[in-house]
Every structure is written in structure tokens, then in C-alpha cells.
Amino acid sequence: MSVICDAINARQLIRFYYRGHWRKVVPAAHGHHATTGNGVMRGYQVGGTRNTGIVPDWGMFDTRFISGVEMLGEDIIQTPPGYRPGDSHINPVHCEL
């Protein structure tokens, strides 16, 4: 999903539909899951809803289930709390903050 890398490189928030919920997310890393090989995105959800947990929080999103992704034109001002480059669950990494 080039929109994800475009958003990461531009440091822009994105919005997308995922497993029954609209989500507003700071995209942090995109690539393939190190174990399954599926396309994934690590992101910090800052808005919208989710099945479990609270917002804001980190999530790993399987790109097969992401739809309607769009850049919101909102700058990522601060790197999300707890972010560390080189996510060991993503290999290879296509792009990251």
C-alpha cells in the first residue's frame, strides 16, 4: 500500500476502515510480517474505534483488511510514545518513521 509509505514519508496521519471500525492512525512502519509474510503496518491509533483496548494505543494492522485508506493532511508533530525504529516483527521494512 503505497499510500501508507507516502504518509510515513510525509509524516501525515491516515484514516482507514479495519475490521468493522474507522481508525485514525499515526503510521509508523510498513512491510511484511517477519513470521507470516503478510503485509502489515505498525501504527499508533489516535482516533476512531476498535474492538478491544483503549485509544490511543499501538496496533499491528494486516493490510489485507485495510480499506478506504487516505492521508488526512494532518502533520505528525511528535513521534508516538514508545516508538522505536527497526520493528523486529516487520521484515523486510518498506518504510518507517
C-alpha positions in Angstrom: 0.0 0.0 0.0 2.0 2.9 -1.3 -0.4 5.4 0.5 1.0 4.1 3.8 4.6 4.8 2.8 3.6 8.1 1.3 2.0 9.1 4.6 5.0 7.9 6.6 7.4 9.8 4.4 5.3 12.9 4.5 4.7 12.4 8.3 0.9 12.6 7.9 -1.9 10.9 9.8 -4.1 8.4 7.9 -7.7 7.2 8.3 -8.9 3.8 7.2 -11.5 1.1 7.8 -10.3 -2.0 9.5 -12.3 -5.0 10.8 -15.5 -3.1 11.3 -14.1 0.2 12.6 -12.9 3.5 11.2 -9.5 4.4 12.7 -7.3 7.4 12.7 -3.6 6.3 12.9 -0.1 7.6 13.0 1.6 5.1 10.6 5.0 4.1 12.0 6.2 1.2 9.9 5.1 -0.8 6.9 6.4 -4.0 5.4 5.9 -7.8 5.8 5.3 -9.7 9.0 8.6 -11.5 9.9 6.8 -14.8 10.6 3.7 -14.9 8.3 5.0 -12.8 5.4 1.7 -10.9 5.3 1.7 -7.2 4.6 1.4 -5.2 7.8 1.5 -1.7 9.2 2.5 -0.8 12.8 0.6 2.3 13.8 -0.4 4.3 16.8 -4.2 4.7 16.8 -5.2 8.2 18.0 -8.9 8.3 17.0 -11.8 6.2 15.9 -12.9 2.9 17.5 -11.7 -0.6 18.0 -12.9 -4.0 19.3 -10.6 -4.1 22.3 -8.4 -1.8 24.3 -8.4 1.9 24.5 -7.4 4.7 22.2 -4.7 5.9 21.9 -2.7 2.7 21.6 -0.3 0.8 19.3 -1.6 -1.8 16.9 -0.3 -4.1 14.2 -2.7 -4.0 11.2 -2.8 -6.7 8.5 -3.0 -4.7 5.2 -5.3 -7.4 3.7 -8.1 -6.0 6.0 -7.4 -2.2 5.5 -9.7 -0.4 3.1 -10.5 3.2 2.3 -7.1 4.4 3.4 -6.5 8.2 3.0 -4.0 10.7 4.1 -5.7 13.3 6.3 -3.3 16.3 5.7 -2.6 16.4 9.4 1.1 16.5 10.3 2.7 14.1 12.7 4.1 16.7 15.1 5.6 14.2 17.7 6.8 10.7 17.3 4.3 8.5 19.1 5.3 7.4 22.7 7.3 4.2 22.8 8.2 4.2 19.1 11.5 2.5 18.2 12.7 2.1 14.6 13.6 -1.4 13.5 10.4 -3.2 14.5 11.5 -6.9 14.9 8.1 -8.1 13.8 8.4 -6.5 10.4 11.0 -7.9 8.0 11.5 -6.5 5.5 10.5 -3.0 6.4 9.5 -0.9 3.3 9.3 2.4 5.2 9.2 3.7 8.8 9.3 7.0 10.7 
